[in-house]
Amino acid sequence: MTTSIKDIVNSFNKAQQEGNNNNKNTNTSDEPTTSSLTSQTASNNMPFLEFAKKFKSLAHNGLTEDDIAFLQTSLNMDLHRGIGMFITTIHNQHTLNWVKALSESSAKEPTGAGTTAATTSATTSASTSSSQPSQHDIQLRILNQYQQSLFYAFNTSIEHLHAFDEKTAELAEHILIFSEILKKEKTSLHPLKHLLTVFTNGNTNELTPLHKLFVKACITSNLPSYALPVIERGINELAISYSHLTANDNLHYFTGSATLFIMLERYEDALDVLEQFQIVTLPITTLAVNPMILRAYKQLILLQLIVNGQLSPLPKYTSGNLNKSLKKHASGYHSLVEIGAKATEQPNSFNNVEQTLNHTMEVLRKERASFTKDNLLDLALKAEDSVFAAQISAYSMIYTAMPISDLANVLGISSDHNDQLINKLGEYIHNGAVNAQLNLVENVIEFASKGEKGKSEEELMIDLENAIKGSLSLRSNMQELDRKLTLNPAYVKHHIQKSERKKKETKDEQHSDTPADEMDGMDMSDGE
């Protein structure tokens, strides 16, 4: 005998009724005890979980309108939010299919140049008089389903979300799609974040199918900072115990997180995400290339240049077909990889470093059209900037100081742009890209020795101001000390004694300086 939706609903209701009767018989007190509440919850939960399992099995091939009507009349939807969510996703899909059919029908309407005004008028009249809905009706139906979806996103318990985990992911996807159709993408952020938080019980570091949808919503809404509480935590577990994860969930989430960090110009974090995901290990063939994997690898190459000023060698566990696919579908990026690979095989001398950086810069400038086509031009320009800073830093290998005019000359910059170079040097020194300091009196860049951090002009000015303040403070302290010393009785007594000794010494010196013959003459006259 085949079990139907009605059979399992009736069985569930019967089990619920029996459970309620048992609870009434075993609990005679006016107020339920903690133990009776626990047993009641368990007795209600077990039939529900069993019912959810059977329901999903039967509903796998879809529900008829009669089934849905029976469920809505036979079950209390306030207590069965999971079933309500299930039904809502079915209505959502019907609405999306309906909108798609209308769009395709509209696209097939004749719009040739030979269409006369009379024909256009007749077509318009026919459309109006037919059952074709107006744009207002379409928007109204979409908005109604969107609001219904938001209700279940905010009001469904974690037990019901887990029991119907695939429908939870489907509901989240519908919320995102409806918000995009209505051009209200930002309104999807809060419900999707709430749904993700409840579904993971606050452990958003456990990857679920909802993660990719949340980061996508933040990207389409152009609000990358909204995703930070989630993406900054990272992922250290897969929620396989209560959700159906696929390889695409993993791929979409990590590449989406990297994109969000790039939007925030947090390039080191973006690089960390892609390296943590180990994008280079993903399976890839030369016949069918996953565009998302290829794009993520392109981002990885440019991010390495931005963060490190050079490319890191690919690890030994890199997918065998990755370079082949890159060479076939993105030759410019492959050239950068080859330059980086060759550099690792050469001694770390100034000539080799300079040559590597020059070749890297040539490829970056040559492939700007490709970067523009990939919508990665901004990232590529940042990479150019980092490589330029690395070119400047390379001269610290052979110089301790260098006239700015000479530096401009070797970099191929005309003397007319010296001021721009000085500004750029100040920027690089300030953000730590170049370890040096500017001597604008002699118009020289002084490279810091290895391990020593150079100071920017701003930092030097701060040091000078602090030194002046320190000197003035020391002078003030010395003056105060001198004042207190002059008022000290011991010092006054010592000073008086010192003055008297000095007077006596002066008198004795004057006496000893009197000529001897003068003294003799005075004696002789006295004798007479």
C-alpha positions in Angstrom: 0.0 0.0 0.0 1.4 3.4 -1.0 1.8 6.0 1.7 0.5 9.4 0.8 0.9 12.9 2.3 -2.5 12.6 4.0 -1.4 9.3 5.6 1.7 10.7 7.2 0.0 14.0 8.3 -2.8 12.0 10.0 -0.3 9.7 11.7 1.6 12.7 12.9 -1.5 14.4 14.3 -2.5 11.1 16.0 0.9 10.8 17.6 0.8 14.4 18.7 -2.6 13.9 20.3 -1.5 10.7 22.1 1.6 12.6 23.4 -0.6 15.4 24.7 -2.9 13.0 26.4 0.0 11.2 28.1 1.4 14.4 29.3 -2.0 15.4 30.9 -2.3 12.0 32.6 1.3 12.0 34.0 1.3 15.6 35.1 -1.5 16.3 37.8 0.0 19.5 39.2 -1.2 22.9 38.1 2.2 23.9 36.9 4.5 21.6 34.8 7.8 20.6 36.3 11.1 20.9 34.5 11.2 17.1 34.0 7.7 17.0 32.5 8.5 19.9 30.2 11.6 18.1 29.0 9.7 14.8 28.3 7.0 16.7 26.5 9.5 18.5 24.3 11.2 15.2 23.5 7.9 13.4 22.8 6.8 16.2 20.5 10.2 16.5 18.8 10.6 12.8 17.9 7.3 12.6 15.9 8.1 15.8 14.2 11.6 14.7 13.0 10.2 11.4 11.9 7.4 13.2 10.1 9.8 15.6 8.4 11.9 12.7 7.2 8.8 10.9 5.7 7.5 14.2 4.3 10.7 15.0 2.5 10.8 11.5 1.0 7.2 11.8 -0.4 7.6 15.4 -1.5 10.8 14.7 -3.3 9.0 14.5 -6.7 6.9 17.6 -5.9 3.5 18.4 -4.2 0.2 18.8 -6.0 -2.1 21.7 -5.3 -4.4 19.3 -3.4 -1.4 18.2 -1.2 -0.6 21.8 -0.4 -4.2 22.7 0.4 -4.5 19.7 2.6 -1.3 20.6 4.5 -2.4 24.1 5.1 -5.8 23.0 6.5 -4.6 20.0 8.5 -1.5 21.5 10.1 -1.0 24.5 12.3 1.5 26.5 10.3 2.5 28.5 13.3 3.8 25.3 14.8 5.1 23.8 11.5 7.2 26.7 10.1 9.4 24.1 8.3 6.4 22.9 6.3 5.3 26.4 5.7 8.8 27.3 4.4 8.7 24.2 2.2 5.4 25.2 0.6 6.7 28.8 0.2 9.7 27.7 -1.8 7.3 25.8 -4.1 5.3 28.9 -4.7 8.5 30.9 -5.1 9.7 28.6 -7.9 6.3 28.7 -9.6 6.5 32.5 -9.5 10.1 32.6 -10.9 9.1 30.1 -13.7 6.1 32.3 -14.5 8.2 35.4 -14.7 10.7 33.6 -16.9 8.0 32.4 -19.3 6.6 36.0 -19.5 10.1 37.3 -20.3 10.7 34.7 -23.0 7.3 35.3 -24.5 7.9 39.1 -24.6 11.3 38.5 -26.3 9.7 36.4 -29.1 7.3 39.2 -30.0 8.0 40.6 -33.5 9.9 43.9 -33.4 11.1 44.1 -37.1 11.7 47.4 -38.8 8.7 46.7 -41.2 6.2 46.6 -38.4 3.6 49.4 -39.1 2.1 51.6 -36.5 -1.3 49.9 -37.1 0.2 46.5 -36.5 1.9 47.7 -33.3 -1.3 49.2 -32.1 -3.2 46.0 -32.8 -0.6 44.0 -31.0 -0.7 46.3 -28.0 -4.5 46.1 -28.0 -4.5 42.4 -28.2 -2.0 42.1 -25.3 -4.0 44.4 -23.2 -7.2 42.6 -23.8 -5.6 39.1 -23.3 -4.7 37.5 -20.0 -1.2 38.9 -20.1 -0.5 40.5 -16.7 0.6 44.1 -16.4 4.0 45.1 -15.1 2.3 46.2 -11.8 0.7 42.8 -11.3 4.0 41.0 -11.9 5.8 43.2 -9.4 3.0 42.7 -6.9 3.2 38.9 -7.1 7.0 39.0 -6.8 6.8 41.3 -3.8 4.2 39.1 -2.1 6.4 36.0 -2.5 9.4 38.0 -1.3 7.6 39.1 1.9 6.4 35.6 2.5 10.0 34.3 2.2 11.3 37.0 4.6 8.7 35.9 7.1 10.0 32.3 7.2 13.6 33.6 7.2 13.0 35.5 10.4 10.6 33.1 12.1 11.7 29.5 11.5 13.5 27.7 14.3 16.8 26.0 13.9 15.2 22.5 14.3 12.9 23.2 11.4 15.7 24.8 9.3 17.9 21.7 9.8 15.0 19.3 9.2 14.5 20.9 5.8 18.1 22.1 5.1 17.9 21.9 1.3 14.7 24.0 1.4 16.4 26.5 3.7 19.2 27.0 1.1 16.5 27.3 -1.6 14.6 29.9 0.4 17.8 31.9 0.9 18.5 31.8 -2.9 14.9 32.9 -3.6 15.4 35.9 -1.3 18.5 36.9 -3.2 16.8 36.5 -6.6 13.6 38.4 -5.6 15.7 41.3 -4.2 17.6 41.5 -7.5 14.4 41.4 -9.6 12.9 44.2 -7.5 16.2 46.1 -7.6 16.3 46.1 -3.8 19.4 44.0 -3.2 20.3 45.7 0.1 17.0 44.5 1.6 18.2 40.9 1.3 21.3 41.4 3.5 19.8 41.4 7.0 17.4 38.4 6.4 20.2 36.4 4.8 22.6 37.1 7.7 19.9 36.3 10.2 19.1 33.0 8.5 22.8 32.1 8.3 23.3 32.9 12.0 20.3 30.9 13.1 21.1 28.0 10.8 24.7 27.7 12.1 23.6 28.4 15.7 26.0 31.4 15.6 28.9 29.3 14.4 29.4 31.1 11.1 32.9 29.6 10.8 31.1 26.3 9.8 30.6 26.4 6.0 27.1 25.9 4.8 25.3 26.5 1.4 24.0 29.8 2.9 27.5 31.3 3.0 27.9 31.7 -0.7 24.5 33.4 -1.0 25.3 35.8 1.8 28.7 36.9 0.3 27.1 37.2 -3.1 24.4 39.5 -1.7 27.1 41.7 -0.1 28.9 41.9 -3.5 25.8 42.7 -5.5 24.7 45.3 -2.9 28.2 46.8 -3.0 28.4 46.6 0.8 31.5 44.5 1.4 31.9 45.8 5.0 28.6 44.1 5.9 30.1 40.7 5.4 33.2 41.3 7.6 31.7 39.7 10.8 31.4 36.5 8.8 34.4 36.5 6.4 36.9 37.7 9.0 36.1 34.6 11.2 37.2 32.4 8.3 36.1 28.8 7.9 37.6 26.0 9.9 34.8 23.4 9.7 32.3 22.0 7.2 28.7 21.8 8.4 28.2 18.3 6.8 26.2 17.1 9.8 23.2 19.3 9.1 23.6 20.6 5.5 24.1 19.3 2.0 27.4 20.9 0.9 28.8 20.7 -2.6 32.2 21.6 -4.1 30.5 24.7 -5.6 29.5 26.0 -2.2 33.1 25.9 -1.2 34.4 27.5 -4.4 31.7 30.3 -4.4 32.2 31.2 -0.8 36.0 31.5 -0.9 36.2 33.3 -4.2 33.4 35.6 -3.0 35.2 36.3 0.2 38.4 37.2 -1.7 36.3 39.6 -3.9 34.9 41.3 -0.8 38.4 41.8 0.7 39.5 43.2 -2.7 36.6 45.6 -2.7 37.8 46.8 0.7 41.4 47.0 -0.6 42.5 44.5 2.0 44.7 42.7 -0.5 46.7 40.6 2.0 43.5 39.2 3.4 42.2 38.4 -0.1 45.5 36.6 -0.9 45.3 34.7 2.4 41.7 33.5 1.6 42.7 32.2 -1.9 45.9 30.6 -0.5 43.9 29.0 2.3 41.4 27.7 -0.2 44.4 26.3 -2.2 42.9 27.4 -5.5 45.9 25.9 -7.4 45.0 22.3 -6.3 41.4 22.3 -7.7 40.9 19.8 -10.6 40.9 21.5 -14.0 41.0 20.2 -17.5 42.1 21.9 -20.7 38.8 20.9 -22.4 36.3 22.3 -19.8 37.6 25.1 -17.7 35.6 26.3 -14.7 35.5 30.1 -15.3 35.3 30.7 -11.5 38.5 28.7 -10.9 40.3 30.5 -13.7 39.2 33.9 -12.5 40.3 33.1 -8.9 43.7 32.0 -10.2 44.0 35.3 -12.1 43.2 37.2 -9.0 45.8 35.1 -7.0 48.5 36.1 -9.5 47.7 39.8 -9.4 47.4 39.7 -5.6 50.8 38.2 -5.2 52.3 41.0 -7.2 50.4 43.6 -5.1 51.3 42.2 -1.7 54.9 40.9 -2.5 55.9 42.8 -5.6 56.7 39.4 -7.2 55.2 36.0 -7.9 55.7 33.1 -5.6 56.6 29.7 -7.2 53.7 27.3 -7.5 53.7 24.6 -4.9 54.5 21.0 -5.9 50.9 19.9 -5.4 49.6 22.3 -8.1 47.0 20.8 -10.4 48.8 19.4 -13.5 46.6 21.1 -16.1 46.5 24.5 -14.5 49.4 26.0 -16.4 48.2 24.4 -19.7 44.7 25.9 -19.2 46.2 29.3 -18.2 48.4 29.3 -21.3 45.4 28.4 -23.5 42.8 30.7 -22.0 44.9 33.5 -20.4 48.3 33.9 -22.0 49.1 37.2 -20.3 48.8 35.7 -16.8 50.7 32.6 -17.9 53.6 34.9 -19.0 53.7 36.4 -15.5 53.8 32.9 -14.0 56.7 31.9 -16.3 58.6 35.1 -15.3 58.1 34.3 -11.7 59.2 30.6 -12.1 62.3 31.6 -14.0 63.3 34.1 -11.3 63.2 31.4 -8.6 65.9 29.5 -10.5 68.3 32.4 -10.7 70.7 33.8 -8.1 69.3 36.8 -6.2 71.5 39.4 -7.7 70.7 42.9 -8.6 70.8 42.3 -12.4 68.5 39.3 -12.1 66.0 41.1 -9.9 66.0 44.1 -12.1 65.5 42.0 -15.2 62.6 40.1 -13.6 60.8 43.2 -12.4 61.3 44.9 -15.8 59.8 41.9 -17.7 56.9 41.8 -15.2 56.2 45.5 -15.7 56.3 45.0 -19.5 53.7 42.2 -19.4 51.4 44.1 -17.0 51.4 47.1 -19.3 51.1 45.1 -22.5 48.1 43.0 -21.2 45.9 45.9 -20.0 43.3 45.1 -22.6 43.1 41.6 -21.3 42.8 42.8 -17.7 40.0 45.2 -18.8 38.2 42.4 -20.5 38.4 40.3 -17.3 37.2 43.3 -15.2 40.5 43.1 -13.3 42.1 46.3 -14.6 42.0 48.0 -11.2 43.8 45.0 -9.6 46.3 45.0 -12.4 47.1 48.7 -12.0 47.7 48.1 -8.3 50.0 45.3 -9.3 51.9 47.7 -11.6 52.3 50.1 -8.7 53.7 47.5 -6.4 56.1 46.3 -9.0 57.3 49.9 -9.6 57.9 50.2 -5.8 59.9 46.9 -6.0 62.0 48.3 -8.9 62.9 51.3 -6.7 63.7 49.1 -3.7 66.0 46.9 -5.8 68.5 49.7 -6.0 69.1 49.4 -2.3 71.0 46.2 -3.2 73.8 48.3 -4.7 73.3 51.9 -3.3 73.0 53.3 0.2 71.9 56.7 -1.3 71.0 57.8 -4.8 70.2 61.2 -6.4 66.6 61.4 -7.3 67.5 62.6 -10.8 69.6 59.5 -11.3 66.8 57.2 -10.0 64.4 58.9 -12.4 66.8 58.4 -15.3 67.3 54.6 -14.7 63.5 54.2 -14.3 62.9 55.9 -17.6 61.2 59.0 -16.1 61.8 62.4 -17.7 63.1 65.2 -15.6 59.8 67.1 -16.1 58.2 64.5 -13.9 60.7 64.6 -11.0 58.1 66.2 -8.7 55.7 63.4 -9.4 58.4 60.9 -8.6 59.2 62.6 -5.3 55.5 62.5 -4.3 55.4 58.8 -5.3 58.5 58.1 -3.3 57.0 59.8 -0.3 53.9 57.6 -0.6 55.9 54.4 -0.9 58.0 55.3 2.1 55.0 56.2 4.1 53.2 52.9 3.5 56.4 50.8 3.9 56.7 49.7 0.2 60.1 51.3 0.0 62.5 51.2 3.0 64.2 54.6 2.7 64.0 58.2 3.6 64.0 61.4 1.4 66.7 64.1 1.8 65.0 66.9 0.0 67.8 69.4 0.9 70.3 67.4 -1.3 67.5 65.9 -3.4 68.6 62.3 -2.5 66.9 59.1 -1.5 68.7 57.4 1.3 68.0 53.6 1.5 67.8 52.1 4.9 70.3 49.3 5.7 69.0 45.8 6.0 66.8 45.4 9.1 66.6 49.2 9.6 63.3 50.9 8.8 63.6 54.1 6.9 61.5 57.1 7.9 59.2 59.2 5.8 59.4 63.0 5.6 56.4 63.2 7.9 58.0 60.9 10.5 61.3 63.0 10.3 59.3 66.2 10.9 57.7 64.6 13.9 61.1 63.5 15.3 62.4 67.1 14.8 59.5 68.6 16.6 59.9 66.2 19.5 63.6 67.0 19.7 62.9 70.7 19.8 60.3 70.2 22.5 62.7 68.1 24.5 65.4 70.7 24.2 63.1 73.5 25.4 61.9 71.3 28.2 65.5 70.6 29.3 66.3 74.4 29.2 63.3 75.2 31.3 64.3 72.5 33.8 67.8 73.8 34.0 66.6 77.4 34.7 64.3 76.2 37.5 67.1 74.2 39.0 69.4 77.2 38.9 66.8 79.4 40.6 66.3 76.9 43.4 70.1 76.6 43.8 70.6 80.3 44.3 68.1 80.3 47.1 69.6 77.4 49.0 71.3 78.6 52.3 74.2 76.2 52.0 74.9 77.4 48.4 74.7 81.1 49.6 77.2 80.5 52.4 79.5 78.6 50.1 79.2 81.4 47.5 80.1 84.0 50.1 83.1 82.0 51.4 84.2 81.5 47.8 83.9 85.3 47.1 86.0 86.1 50.2 88.7 83.7 49.3 88.8 85.1 45.8 89.2 88.7 47.2 92.0 87.6 49.5 93.8 85.7 46.7 93.5 88.8 44.5 95.0 91.0 47.3 97.9 88.6 47.8 98.6 88.5 44.1 98.7 92.3 44.0 101.1 92.4 46.9 103.4 89.8 45.4 103.5 91.8 42.1 105.1 94.9 43.8 108.8 95.4 42.4 111.7 94.6 44.9 113.8 97.8 44.3 110.7 99.9 45.2 110.5 98.0 48.4 114.2 98.6 49.1 113.9 102.3 48.4 111.2 102.6 50.9 113.4 100.9 53.5 116.4 103.2 52.9 114.5 106.4 53.3 113.1 105.1 56.6 116.7 104.4 57.7 117.8 108.0 57.1 
